[in-house]
């Protein structure tokens, strides 16, 4: 269906449910805006020689205009899409030096060709085909032959670049069979490298923004191959990944924005396809409940509206992505494990986000500006504050900084007496310290953050416990009252005894992103002769007298 839109099916989706009507209204509204706007100009990211703003607008414009025509009939919107395609075909190139740009441009142009083909004159058709070949497929095949790194990396680059070339090959299927066959033979096997970045549970380690990006293009690749009549098995990891996206979305609608991520990334436009593949009523419901703007693809793959099971009692761990998700009602806690050497990672093992009463009381500062000098050079990247462990809600151990070699091993998750447990062992091959960080969510709205530190044959070093928050804080020794948008949460140091909170504005180094919206809540943990146990409790309302035992006694099932 992706290669030739079924207008009848799209109109049926638009009439079938309140969600379908909402998607159709959004498509027609945006299509009208596009129709009244100038053609795209070649636009680069601020401070970077990257044309992704252009390629993404082209893809979305072409999809919106084509689906809008299916909804209303006629050809006015698709004729505007043809003007966009011819305009993009006239660009000098599609920036092959940053091949993501080329891949995205090729995907948008290829689908646009398929969707507008009945209306094209011979000259228009040949102009678009020539651009796809000369500015997309030919540079792609040349890059592959030259050993381009994106051909074998296990991250979003591989998925997007290979899928863009697969889209170009699909568009050429009935124009140049030999070229189409050669491109598929090159890029379809290579795509398996990128798909391996999805864990068998559907988790993904690059953060929610890149999860959406990789998932969108992975789905597009499989939809294209299906449209070509190629029998390609959908990986179980891809069929399950909708749940990962849902679990990483808090009750507030904001996601756990670890690594180079934002709190409100683009809504995945392929949730309907995932719901169809999964065949799960909860996946179908999530397409319609996921926060963010609708996309034309919501009408291509519009799941039936179903009543989902309440997503207010969750205990999930995604490995090797390294995320443990605990939820009870409007209390939602995610603890970060994983590895620091993953693409787009920060030095953030042990960090966590916490929402209570639908508000985010512990936050991530978020991604830094990609245009900063050397941001993607490993020797310079971690000189920027937001990428460092000091910028995250974790434990800073004296003399034992996190490195890119550090990793976390899931100790397990479990339930007992209405409580949810999860824990990681965090370390580095060179660390002399044993560090375990665990979390407990106790109904109704009490959370414990527990750290255990030990060093064989030596004293356990001092450390600093910290969390970043958008709340105001009133301090009273070991107790801090956090207030945010009219809601209160008490943070209390339960162990070691005798310690008190401090609070200060989050650092904002000159020339980097401002962190003025955040405060740093912290306390110093003294050195200890043996194992040091650190316990912090967050409570919205009255808490019980229960305290966590040693992690060795937790009901963890790895």
N, C-alpha and C positions, 0 to 999 in steps of 0.2 A: 504493500500500500504506500510505502514511503516514496516510491519512484513514480507513482501516478495517483494523485489524490482522488479519492472516491467522494464526489460532491454529495451524493445521496447519503452516504454513511455519515459524513460530517454534519449535514443538516439534521440527520436523525439524532446524533449525539447532542446537538444544540437544543433539541426539543425534548430530550429524554428525561431531563432532571433539572432541578434548580441549579446544580453545579454546571451542567451543560449550558444553560441559558446565561449564567454568569460568565463562562468562558467566551461564549459567542459575543456577548455585549462588549467584553474587553477587546476582543480581536477587532471588531468593527470600529470601536472608538479609536484604537491605535492606528488602524488602517486609514481612517479619515485624517488623522493627524499627519501621517506619512504623506498622504496625497497632497496635503496643503504645504508640505515642507520642501525645501530645495533638495536636489540630489545630494548624495553623500560626497563629501570632500575627503581627501586623504588626510586622516587625522592620526597623530602620534601621541603616545603617552607622554605626559609631562616629564621632561628630563631623560627620556629613553627613546632610542631609535626603534620603536616597536609600533606596529599599526594595528594592534589588537582592538582598539576602539572602533576602527573602521570595519574590520572583518566581522566583529560581533554584531554591529549594527546592520551590516549587509545581510548576514544570515537571518537575523530576526525580521528585518524589513521584508525580505523575499518570502519568508514563511508566512508572515502576517498577511501580506497582500494576496498570496495564493489562496490561503484558507478563507480570507474574506470574500474572494470571488466565489468560492464554493458555497458560502452562506447566502449570498445575495443574487447569484447568477450574473450573467453578463461577463464582460471581460475588462472593465475599466481598471480594476485593481491590478490584475495581472499585466496589463499594458504598462502600468506604472512600474511594476516589477521588472519588466523588460528594459525600461529606461535605466533602472538601477544596475542591471546586469551589464548593459552596454557601457555605462559610465565606468564601472569597475574594470571592465575589459580594457578600457583605454588607459588605465594606470600603467606607468612605465614597467613596473614589476610588482610583485606581491611580497616583497621584502624577504627573499629566500635566506638572507643571513640570519634571520630569526624565524626558523622554519615553522613555528607555531602559526605565525601570521599567514604564511603561504598555505598551510593545511586548512586553516579556517576559511580563508578566501576561496580555496578550491571547493570545499564542502558547500559553501553558500552558492557558488556559481553552478556547481554540478546539480544540486537540487533545483535551483532556479531554472536551469535548462530543461530538466525533466518536467517541471510543473508548467512551464510556459510554451513548451515545444509546439503545440497545435496553433499557436498564434504567431509564431515567428516567421518572418520572411526568410528566404534563403540567405540573404546577406547577413541578417541579424543572427541566424543560427550559426553560420560559419564564423562570424566574429566571436561569438561566445565560445564555440568549440575550440577555436584557435587559441583563445586566452587560457582556457582550461589546460590545454596540452602544453603550450609554450611557457606559461607562467606558473603552472601547477605540477602536472605530471612529469614533464621533462626535468625540471629542477629536482623533483622528488626522487626520480629514478637515478639521476646523477649523484645526488647526495647519498643514496643508499649504496651505490657502487663504490663511492669514495669512503665508505665506512662511517657515515654520520653517527655520532653517539646515540641519537634518539632512536636508532633502529634497535638497540639492545637494552636501553635503560628500563628499569622496572618502575616507572612512574607515569605521571600524566603526559609528559612529552611524547612518549612512545604511543600512547593510546590516541592522542589527538592527531599527531602527525600521520600515523598509519591510517587512521580513519578518514582523514581528509583525502589521502591518496586513494583509498578504497571508494570514496564517494566519486572522485574523478573517474576511476575505472568503471564504476557502475554507469555513469553518464555516457561513457564511450562504448558501452556494450553493443549497441546496434549501429555504431558509427565506425569504429576501428576495433574489430574483434581482437586483433593481435596485440595492440597496445593495452586494451582492457585486460586480456589474459596475462600479459607480462606484469602489469602492475599488481594484479591480484596475487600472482605467484610470488611477487616480492614482498608485499606488505601484509598479506593475511598471515603467513607464518610469523612474521616479525611482531605482529600485534600480540602474540601470546606472552611476550616479555612484559608488556604493560599490564595485561590482564592478571598476571601473577601477583601484582601489587594488592589485589583484593584478597583478604583472608578468606578461608573457607566459610567463616561465619558472616561474610559480607563486610567486615571492617576494612578500613582504609587509613593508612598512616600519615598522609600528607596534610591532614586538616580538612575541615568541612568545605571550604571553598574549592579545594582541588578534588575532594571527593565528588562534589557536584559536577565539576568540569570533566573529570575522568569518566564518571558514570554516564553523563550525557553523550559523550563520544563513543563509549563502549556500546551503549544501547544503539546509537546510530549505526555503528558498524554492523551489528547483528541484524538490524532492520534492513539495511541495504543488502546484505548477503541473502536474507530471506526473500527480498524483492527480486533478486537475481535468480532465485530458485535453487540456491546452493544450500545443501543440508549441513548446517553448522550447529552443533550442540551448544546451547546457552550454558555457560559455566554456572554451577550451583551457587558460587560466590556472588555472581552478578544477580541471580534471581533473589538472593537473600538481602542484598545491600540496601534495599529500601528501609529495612528495620534499623540499620545503623544510622541512616539519616534522621529517622524519627527519634531514636533514642538520644541523639546528640542535640536535640531541640528541646529546650526547657519549657516549662509552663508559660513563661513570659513570651515565648516565640523567638527568643534569642538562642543561638547555638553556643556550644563550647568552642570558642574561637582560639584553639591552640595553634601554635606555629604561626605561619604567615596567613592568618585567617581573619575574617571580619565577623562581627556578631550577627549580622543579617545578610548572609550571602544570597546569591541568586537562588530562587526556588528551582528545584530540578524540574525541567520540562518533560521528563520521560517517566514520571511516576506512574502514569497510566499504563505504559508498556511494561514496567516492572510488575505492576499489579496483575496484569494479564498473565505474565509468565509465572508469577508466584501462585496465582489462584487463591490468594488468601484474602478473606473479607477485610482484615485489618489493613492490608496493603491497599485495597480498593478505597477504604475510608480515608487513608492517609493522603491519597492523591488530592482529595477534596478538602482536607483539613490543614495541609501543610501551609505555613505562612509564606507570603510572598506573592508576586504578581503572576497571574495566569499567563500561559504561553499558547500559541496556536496548536502546538503538539498535544495539548490537553484535549483537543477535539479529535485529533487523529486517533488517540488512544484514551478514550473516556470510559473509565471504569464505572460500573453500576454504583449508585449510591447505596451504601449499606450502613447499618448501625454497628460501629466498631465496639469491641470490648474496651472498657475504660483503660487508658494507658496511664494509670496512676499507681501501679504497684509493679515496679520494674527492678530487676536485679540481673544485669547482663555484664559480661566481660568480653571484649573483642580482642582477639590475639591473632597475629602479632602486632596489630595496630596499637595495642596498649591503652585501652580505655575501659574503666569499670564504671558502670552507670547504676545508681541506686535512686529509686523514686518511691515516695509514698505521698499520695495526694498532691499538694502543691509544693512539697519539699523534694528537691531534685539536686543530686550531688554527683559529680563526675570527677574521678581521680585519674590522673595521667600517669601511665607507665610508658611502655614502648622503648624506643631507642633515640638517641640524639643524633645519629648519623643519617636519618631519613631525610629525603628531599623536603625542603621548606621547614625543617624542624628548628625549634629554639632549644636552648639548654634548660629544659623545663620539667625534667623528671620529678614526679611528686607533686606537681601543681594540681590545683583543683578549682572548680567553680561550684558555687552553692546558691541555689534559689530557695527562698522560703516565702510563703504567702504571695507567690507569683512575682517576687522581686529578686533581683540578683544582688545578694549581699557580699559575695566574694567573686571577683571578676578577673579576667585576663586583660592586660593592657592592649593586646592586639598586635597586628602586623605593623611593621615599620615601612617607611617610604622606600619603594623599590629603586627610586632614582638616587638614593644616597650613594656616594662613591664607594665602589667595591662591595656593595651589599650582597652580591652573590659570589664573592670571592671568599673562600673559607678563612683565609688568614686575616680578613678585614671584617667579615660579616659579624663575628661575635665580639667585635669592639663596640658595637652599637648596643645601647642599654636594653632596649626591648627584647633582644635576642638572648640576653644573659640570664642566668639563674636568679640574679638579684632582682630581676623584673617580674618574678613569678611568685605565686603563693605556695612556697615550698620551704624546706629547711635548708639553711646555709650552714654547712659544717666547716668550722675553722680549719684551714690548711688542706681542705679536701674539695676543691672546686669541681663542678661538673665539667666534663669534656665531651667532645663529639663521640668519644668511644664509650661513654656511659650508657647503661641499659637497665631496664627493669624486668624482673621475672615475676610473673603472676604467681602468687602463693595460693590463690583460690578465692572463691566466693561462697557464701552460704547464708542460711537462714536459721534462726532459732528464737523461739518465744517472741515472735513479732518483730524481730530485729533482722536487718540485712547487713552482711559483712563483706568486705573485700580488702585485699592486701597485696602489696608488691614488696619484693626484695630489690633494692636499688643499689647499683654499684658500678664500678669501673675496674678493669683488670688490674689497675695499679693501686686501687684503694686499700688502705689497711683497715678501714672502718666497715663494719657490718651495719647496714641501715635498712630497716623495714618501716614502711609507711602503710598504715591501714585506716579504713574508715568504717564507721558503723552508723546506720540510720535506724533510729528507734521511733516507732510510732508514739505520739502523733506530732512529729516535727522537732525532733532532737537529733543532732548529728555530733559524732565524736571524730576528731582527727587524732590519730595515735601514731607516734613515732617511737621506735626502739633503736638505740644505738649501742654498739659494743665494739671493743677492740681487744683482741686476744693478747694477753700479756702486757697490757698498757692501759692507762687511764683513757676514758672516753673523752674526746675533745669537746670544747665549748661549741655552741652553735647559736644560730638566730632563727627563730620561728617567725614567719611573716605571712600576711595575706593582704591583698589589694582590694579596696572596696570603694564604691561610690557613695556609701553611707556616711553620715556624720557619726562621731564617736564620743561618748561621755565615759571617761575612765574613772574607775574606782578600784585601785589595786589590781587584783587578779580578774576583775570583772569589767567588761566594756559593754555599754549599751549602744548598739548600732541602730540608727534610725534612717529609714529610706522611704520616701513617698508615703509617710504616715504609718508605716509599719515598723515594729521594733523587734530586734533579735539580740539576745544576750550572748556574748562570747566570754567564756570563763576558762582560766587556766586551772586545771585540776591537778596537774603534776608537771614538774616538781612543785612542791609546796613553797610558798613564800615569795613567788615571783609576781611582777606587775606589768601591765600593758604600757606601751608607748604608742603614740600616734603622730604622724607627720605627713605633710604633702608628699605625694609620689615624686621622685626625681624627674626632672625634665632637662636633660643635657642640651646645651646650646646646639642648634643646627639639626636637632632630631625632633621627632613628633612630641607634641605637648602631652603631658600626662596630668594636666591640672585638674581633670575631672575625678581623679582618684586620690585616695589617701592610703598610707601604708600603716597597717596595724601590726605591731611586732613586740617581741620580748626576747631578751637574752637568756639562753640556757647555759648554766655553768657546766664546767667539766665535771666528770664523775669518776669515782674509783672503779666502778664496774659498769654494768648495763644501765644506761640512762633511758628512762621512760618519760615521754612527753605526751600529755593528754590535754586537748582543748575541746570544750563542749560549746556548740552553738544551739540555742534553744529559742524557739518562737513560742512564747507562752510558758506555762509551768512545765518544768522538766521533772523526771523521776529521779530517784536516788541511786539508780543503777549506774555503775561505772564499768568500763571494759576491763577484762582480765588481760593477762599476757597473751600476745598473738598466738603463741604455741597452743593455747587452749581454745582458740576460736574454731567454729564449725566450718572450716574452709574445705571446699571440694575443688581441687584443681582440675 
